[in-house]
Amino acid sequence: SLFAFIPMLRLLEGQFHFGGWAVPAGAVWLLVVILLCAITDISAYFAGRQFGRRALAPAISPKKTVEGSLVGVLSAGSFLAALAPYLGLQPSLAFGFGCLVSVHGQVGDLWESALKREMEAKDSGDLISGHGGVLDRFDSLAFAAPAFFLGGRFLGWF
């Protein structure tokens, strides 16, 4: 049921106007949350490899680091703050909200890793070779999309 928030985001009404183009608001908001998850994952991965010293959750996901996690959170917050003027948002509020959504995405990633450990499976499938399975592409969204949708509603963004 957590994944139900993905179509709920996509179906949000309204439009954004970018350079003469009218874009459905739901598509923009969904793309934003997907990009927040991607930016978190990518920046956390590279920062963790470069600067990571302390394991974040060694029993669940031994390669994730505290340092990588923090860089992921700050990167997502900075990304949403940079988009804020185009989305009609206050940059400082967008930064904090982007950080919050990033944390939820990382919890989703750890949740999926815990499920795999419980099932004694290295990957959640083999459809996408070398990527831990299809669920690895959506685990962050399982928690980030509800946080984004509910938080955005609470803040009156949509």
N, C-alpha and C positions, 0 to 999 in steps of 0.2 A: 504493500500500500504506500510505502515511501516514494516509489517511482511514480505514483499518481500525480505528484506535484509537477512533474516534467510537462505533461500536457496541460495542466492547469496554468502553468506559466505561459505556454505557447498560446493559449486561448485568451489571454488578457486582451482587453479591448483598447483601442486608441491607436495613435500613430506617432511616429517620430519623423521629423523632416531633416534630412541630411543632404545638403547641396542640391535642393530641388527634387529630391526623391522622397516619396512618402513610404515609410517602412512600417509594417504592423508592429505595434508596441510589444506584443507577446513574443514575436520572433526576436526582437532586440533583447528583451529581458532574458529569454532562454539562452541566447548566445552569450550574454554577459555572464550568467552563472556557469556555463560550460567553460568559458575562458578563465574565469576565476579558479575553477578546479584545475585546469590545464596549467595555468601559471603557477599555482601552488605546487603541483607535482613536479614540474620542470625545474623551478628555482630551488625547491627543497632538495631535489636529487643532486643538482650540481653543487649547491652550497654544502650539502652533507658530505659529498665526495671530497670537496676541497678543504672544508673547515671542520667537518664533523668529528667530535671527540667523544661525546657522551651519547650512549644509546637512549632512544626515546622510550621504547617498549621492547626490551630485548627478548622477552619470552614470547612475544607475538610477532614482531618484525625486527629481527636483529640488525638490519642494515639502516634502519631509519634513525636519524640522530636529532637531538634537541636543537642543535645549531641549524640543521637543514629545515626543521619544522618552523623555527622562528623566521628564517629568511623567507620561507614559503608564505607565512602569514603576512609579513611586511610587504612582500611583493604583490600579493593579492590586494591588500589595502591600498597600496600605491597605485595599482592599476585602476581600481574603481575610482579613486580620487582624481586620477588623470582624466577619466571619462566623465566625471561629474558635470562639467559645464555643458557637455553635449546631451546629457540626460536630464538636465534641469535639477541637479542635486547639489546640496551643499558639500564642498570637497572634504571638510573635516569629518562630517557625518558619514560620507561615503567611504572614507578611509577606515573608520572604525567598523562600519558594516562589512566592508570587504574583508577585514581581518576576522570578524566573527564568522562569516560564511566559510572562510578558509579553514578555520578551526573545525567547523562542522564537517567539511570535506575530508579533513585528515582523520577525524573520528570514523567516518565511513570507510576510509581506506584501512584503518586498523581493525575495524569490525570485520571486514571481509578477510583480512589476514588471520584473524582469530578463528573465523569459520573454517578456513582452510586448514589451520593447525588442528582444530578439533576433529576434522574429517581425515586428518593425516594425508592431505593432498598438497602437492607443491603448487599445482595450478588448478584453477577452477574450470578448466576446459582446454581443448587444444585447437579450437577454431582459429585463433590468432597465435601462431607459433612464436614462442619466445616472449610473450607478453603476459603470461600468467593466466590467460583465459579471458573470455568476454567480460566476465564480471569485474575484472580489473579495470576495464575501461569505464565502468559505470558506478563503481563502489563509492567514489567521492560524491557523485551526484545524488546517491540515495539519501544522504544526510544534508548536503549543501542545498539541494533544490527546495526541500521543505523549509529550511532555515531562511532561504532567500525569499520564498513566497510569503511566508508568515511574517517575516521581518519587514518586507516591503509593504505589506498590507498595514502592519502596525504603524509604520512611519508615514503612511499615506502616499506612497510613491505610485501605487496603482490600486 
